[in-house]
């Protein structure tokens, strides 16, 4: 944790990330959308996924086309990236109060729109979130396609509920008249095998498993056009585990042999 009383920087790495934080906070207050931005966490917590998300997708919010190669790796018909929003959800028709960590909207070859609903993870333990068994509203929403029969028995467990709820939000937005398609995407470190496993578990409950993807932070950063100075700083901060090799357990996947 950084000291109390700090501003957006240094936890938010660039002016673009800071601007995105101000934009997202103002929009949440103005439009009364679902979503929560913990300002203390955003300013001070060095390991939280929320500032990471602003340092990645928030940095690119004013230059969304830089994300097109990554978007096309998931949605090949994408021709342009129209906008990036942080901590975003529709103002109505959602099941709970959750929001996407990042929302990436793109235009397709046929002129229609699609989106990626992104959930970012970094140091958090998925099993520590959403530990209470799911409310009936989530169970009822999962009783029919695009979920497989009996999907709730797979999903209603510690470590899976948050990704389940996020995918329900993806399905709600994708069913609107605004979008021809939508994908849920979980973005975490390549070595985060727990996140990968949770994504595979939730995917296994979907009729179309391609509607939920795991994508590593390394893949996202490597695909971005330009922004070389920012990319180098982001990799140093979040993805280079060399300085802590002696602190890692022998079984840790980030441990170099």
C-alpha positions as CSV (number, residue, x, y, z in Angstrom):
1,X,0.0,0.0,0.0
2,X,1.2,3.5,-0.8
3,X,1.0,6.1,1.9
4,X,-2.3,7.8,2.6
5,X,-3.0,11.1,0.9
6,X,-1.3,10.2,-2.4
7,X,-2.8,11.3,-5.7
8,X,-3.6,9.1,-8.7
9,X,0.1,8.8,-9.5
10,X,2.3,6.8,-9.0
11,X,-0.2,4.0,-8.7
12,X,-1.8,5.0,-12.0
13,X,1.2,5.0,-14.3
14,X,0.2,7.5,-17.0
15,X,-1.8,10.7,-17.5
16,X,-4.2,8.7,-19.7
17,X,-4.8,6.2,-16.9
18,X,-5.5,9.1,-14.4
19,X,-7.8,10.7,-16.9
20,X,-9.7,7.5,-17.3
21,X,-10.1,7.2,-13.5
22,X,-11.6,10.6,-13.3
23,X,-13.9,9.9,-16.3
24,X,-15.1,6.6,-14.9
25,X,-15.8,8.0,-11.4
26,X,-17.7,11.0,-12.8
27,X,-19.8,8.7,-15.1
28,X,-20.7,6.3,-12.3
29,X,-22.0,9.3,-10.2
30,X,-23.7,11.0,-13.1
31,X,-25.4,8.0,-14.7
32,X,-26.0,5.9,-11.6
33,X,-24.7,2.8,-13.4
34,X,-23.8,-0.5,-11.6
35,X,-20.2,-0.7,-10.7
36,X,-17.9,0.2,-7.8
37,X,-14.6,2.1,-7.9
38,X,-12.7,2.0,-4.7
39,X,-10.8,5.2,-4.9
40,X,-8.4,4.3,-2.0
41,X,-7.6,1.0,-3.7
42,X,-7.1,2.8,-7.0
43,X,-4.7,5.3,-5.4
44,X,-2.8,3.1,-3.0
45,X,-3.0,-0.6,-3.6
46,X,-0.1,-1.7,-5.7
47,X,-1.3,-5.3,-6.2
48,X,-5.0,-4.8,-6.9
49,X,-6.4,-5.7,-10.3
50,X,-8.5,-2.4,-10.4
51,X,-5.5,-0.1,-10.8
52,X,-3.9,-2.7,-13.2
53,X,-7.0,-2.5,-15.3
54,X,-6.8,1.3,-15.5
55,X,-3.0,1.1,-16.2
56,X,-3.8,-1.2,-19.2
57,X,-7.2,-0.5,-20.6
58,X,-7.5,3.0,-19.1
59,X,-4.2,4.0,-20.6
60,X,-5.6,3.0,-24.1
61,X,-9.1,4.6,-23.7
62,X,-8.2,7.6,-25.8
63,X,-6.4,5.5,-28.4
64,X,-8.6,2.4,-28.7
65,X,-7.4,1.4,-32.2
66,X,-4.2,0.2,-30.6
67,X,-6.2,-2.7,-29.2
68,X,-7.5,-3.9,-32.6
69,X,-5.0,-6.7,-33.1
70,X,-5.9,-8.2,-29.7
71,X,-9.7,-7.8,-30.3
72,X,-9.3,-9.5,-33.7
73,X,-7.6,-12.5,-32.0
74,X,-11.0,-13.1,-30.3
75,X,-13.4,-11.6,-32.8
76,X,-11.9,-12.0,-36.3
77,X,-14.6,-9.9,-37.9
78,X,-13.7,-6.8,-36.0
79,X,-12.6,-3.9,-38.2
80,X,-12.2,-1.1,-35.7
81,X,-12.4,-0.4,-32.0
82,X,-15.0,2.2,-31.2
83,X,-14.5,2.8,-27.5
84,X,-13.1,1.5,-24.2
85,X,-14.9,2.1,-21.0
86,X,-13.8,1.2,-17.4
87,X,-16.1,-0.3,-14.7
88,X,-19.0,-0.3,-17.1
89,X,-22.4,-1.9,-17.2
90,X,-25.8,-1.0,-18.7
91,X,-28.0,1.3,-16.6
92,X,-30.8,-1.2,-16.5
93,X,-31.7,-4.9,-17.1
94,X,-28.7,-6.3,-15.2
95,X,-29.2,-9.1,-12.6
96,X,-26.9,-7.8,-9.9
97,X,-24.8,-4.7,-9.3
98,X,-21.7,-6.0,-11.1
99,X,-19.9,-4.3,-14.0
100,X,-17.2,-5.2,-16.5
101,X,-13.7,-4.1,-15.4
102,X,-13.3,-3.0,-19.0
103,X,-15.7,-2.8,-21.9
104,X,-14.3,-2.9,-25.4
105,X,-16.7,-2.1,-28.2
106,X,-15.8,-2.8,-31.8
107,X,-17.3,-2.5,-35.3
108,X,-17.6,-5.7,-37.5
109,X,-17.2,-6.2,-41.2
110,X,-21.0,-6.1,-41.8
111,X,-21.4,-2.8,-40.0
112,X,-22.8,-4.2,-36.8
113,X,-21.2,-3.9,-33.3
114,X,-19.7,-6.4,-30.9
115,X,-18.0,-6.1,-27.6
116,X,-15.6,-7.8,-25.1
117,X,-16.6,-7.7,-21.5
118,X,-13.3,-7.9,-19.6
119,X,-12.6,-9.2,-16.1
120,X,-9.0,-8.5,-14.9
121,X,-7.3,-10.5,-12.2
122,X,-3.8,-10.2,-10.7
123,X,-3.0,-11.1,-7.1
124,X,-6.5,-11.8,-5.9
125,X,-7.7,-15.3,-4.9
126,X,-10.9,-16.1,-6.9
127,X,-12.0,-18.5,-4.1
128,X,-12.1,-15.5,-1.7
129,X,-14.7,-13.7,-3.7
130,X,-18.5,-14.4,-3.9
131,X,-18.3,-17.1,-1.2
132,X,-22.1,-17.0,-0.5
133,X,-24.2,-19.5,-2.5
134,X,-25.9,-17.8,-5.4
135,X,-29.2,-16.1,-5.1
136,X,-32.2,-17.6,-6.9
137,X,-32.1,-14.9,-9.6
138,X,-28.7,-16.1,-10.8
139,X,-29.9,-19.7,-10.7
140,X,-33.0,-19.0,-12.7
141,X,-31.1,-17.0,-15.3
142,X,-28.9,-20.1,-15.8
143,X,-31.6,-22.6,-16.3
144,X,-31.9,-22.2,-20.0
145,X,-29.6,-21.8,-23.0
146,X,-26.9,-20.5,-23.6
147,X,-26.1,-22.6,-20.5
148,X,-26.0,-26.4,-20.5
149,X,-28.6,-28.4,-18.5
150,X,-27.4,-28.7,-14.9
151,X,-24.8,-25.8,-15.3
152,X,-25.6,-24.5,-11.8
153,X,-24.0,-27.6,-10.2
154,X,-20.7,-26.6,-11.9
155,X,-21.0,-22.9,-11.3
156,X,-22.3,-22.4,-7.8
157,X,-19.0,-23.0,-6.1
158,X,-16.2,-20.9,-4.5
159,X,-13.9,-19.6,-7.2
160,X,-16.4,-19.8,-10.0
161,X,-19.3,-17.6,-9.0
162,X,-17.7,-14.2,-9.9
163,X,-16.9,-15.4,-13.5
164,X,-20.4,-16.9,-13.7
165,X,-22.0,-13.6,-12.8
166,X,-19.8,-11.8,-15.2
167,X,-20.8,-14.1,-18.0
168,X,-24.5,-13.6,-17.2
169,X,-23.8,-9.8,-17.6
170,X,-22.1,-10.6,-21.0
171,X,-25.1,-12.5,-22.1
172,X,-27.5,-9.7,-21.1
173,X,-25.6,-7.1,-23.1
174,X,-25.1,-9.4,-26.1
175,X,-28.9,-10.0,-26.2
176,X,-29.6,-6.3,-26.6
177,X,-30.4,-4.8,-30.0
178,X,-27.1,-2.8,-29.9
179,X,-24.8,-5.8,-30.4
180,X,-24.5,-8.7,-32.8
181,X,-22.1,-10.6,-30.6
182,X,-20.3,-10.4,-27.3
183,X,-17.5,-12.3,-25.5
184,X,-16.5,-12.6,-21.9
185,X,-12.8,-12.3,-21.5
186,X,-10.8,-13.0,-18.3
187,X,-7.3,-11.3,-18.4
188,X,-4.7,-12.5,-15.9
189,X,-1.0,-13.4,-15.9
190,X,0.0,-16.3,-18.1
191,X,1.2,-18.1,-15.0
192,X,-2.1,-17.7,-13.2
193,X,-3.2,-21.4,-13.5
194,X,-6.0,-20.9,-10.9
195,X,-7.7,-18.2,-13.1
196,X,-7.2,-20.4,-16.2
197,X,-8.8,-23.4,-14.4
198,X,-11.8,-21.3,-13.2
199,X,-12.3,-20.0,-16.8
200,X,-12.3,-23.6,-18.1
201,X,-14.8,-24.7,-15.5
202,X,-17.2,-21.9,-16.4
203,X,-16.7,-22.5,-20.1
204,X,-17.6,-26.1,-19.6
205,X,-21.1,-25.1,-18.5
206,X,-21.7,-23.1,-21.7
207,X,-23.3,-24.5,-24.9
208,X,-20.9,-22.3,-26.9
209,X,-17.6,-22.3,-24.9
210,X,-16.0,-19.8,-27.2
211,X,-18.2,-17.1,-25.7
212,X,-15.8,-17.0,-22.7
213,X,-12.0,-16.8,-23.1
214,X,-8.9,-16.6,-21.0
215,X,-6.3,-14.2,-22.4
216,X,-3.0,-13.5,-20.6
217,X,-1.8,-10.0,-19.8
218,X,1.3,-10.9,-21.8
219,X,-0.8,-11.6,-24.9
220,X,-2.7,-8.3,-24.6
221,X,0.4,-6.2,-24.1
222,X,2.4,-7.9,-26.9
223,X,-0.4,-7.3,-29.4
224,X,-0.7,-3.6,-28.8
225,X,0.3,-1.2,-31.6
226,X,2.9,1.4,-30.5
227,X,3.0,2.8,-26.9
228,X,6.5,1.2,-26.5
229,X,7.5,3.3,-23.5
230,X,4.3,2.5,-21.7
231,X,4.6,-1.2,-22.6
232,X,8.1,-1.5,-21.2
233,X,7.0,0.2,-18.0
234,X,3.9,-2.0,-17.7
235,X,5.9,-5.2,-18.2
236,X,8.5,-4.1,-15.6
237,X,5.9,-3.4,-13.0
238,X,3.4,-6.2,-13.5
239,X,5.0,-9.0,-15.5
240,X,8.7,-9.3,-14.7
241,X,9.0,-11.5,-11.6
242,X,12.8,-11.7,-11.8
243,X,13.3,-9.4,-8.7
244,X,11.3,-11.8,-6.5
245,X,12.6,-15.1,-7.7
246,X,14.2,-15.9,-4.3
247,X,10.8,-15.3,-2.6
248,X,8.8,-17.7,-4.8
249,X,8.0,-21.2,-3.7
250,X,9.6,-23.9,-5.8
251,X,6.2,-24.9,-7.1
252,X,5.2,-21.4,-8.1
253,X,4.8,-21.3,-11.9
254,X,6.6,-17.9,-12.0
255,X,9.7,-19.5,-10.6
256,X,12.4,-19.9,-13.3
257,X,14.1,-23.3,-13.4
